[in-house]
């Protein structure tokens, strides 16, 4: 009994659950580019700046620019700490396949205009200028990306 209690206390102090997972905190927000929702959607990842133990959080950026992070399950967020933020923009989406013999739909594919594409530096895991702090509470972290 004492040994089990001690192990539980060590895991609690270390910030881990008994299954070895680091505690996470909800993180959501909006990605804008030059003041407008980022066109096309994409993905966002948080990469620890310090030597932190735990799994990296990521999420899908919706077409309206909103996102919610997950580490172990949808919506659970990220571990607390300081992070470099990496944002990938989906600039081309292929349309759905047309049935055999049918002409493809002109609106089936999407291509983000060059003027709405974010600079590639935001997708660079070593040089992205974006940083974020995840606190031990629910977090709302918004970004307004700029042309370089």
HELIX and SHEET records of a PDB file:
HELIX    1   1 UNK A    2  UNK A   14  1                                  13    
HELIX    2   2 UNK A  114  UNK A  116  5                                   3    
HELIX    3   3 UNK A  120  UNK A  123  5                                   4    
SHEET    1   A 3 UNK A  36  UNK A  37  0                                        
SHEET    2   A 3 UNK A  27  UNK A  33 -1                                        
SHEET    3   A 3 UNK A  66  UNK A  68 -1                                        
SHEET    1   B 3 UNK A  36  UNK A  37  0                                        
SHEET    2   B 3 UNK A  27  UNK A  33 -1                                        
SHEET    3   B 3 UNK A 139  UNK A 140  1                                        
SHEET    1   C 3 UNK A  36  UNK A  37  0                                        
SHEET    2   C 3 UNK A  27  UNK A  33 -1                                        
SHEET    3   C 3 UNK A 143  UNK A 145  1                                        
SHEET    1   D 4 UNK A  57  UNK A  61  0                                        
SHEET    2   D 4 UNK A  42  UNK A  48 -1                                        
SHEET    3   D 4 UNK A  81  UNK A  89 -1                                        
SHEET    4   D 4 UNK A 131  UNK A 134 -1                                        
SHEET    1   E 2 UNK A  92  UNK A  93  0                                        
SHEET    2   E 2 UNK A 110  UNK A 111 -1                                        
END                                                                             
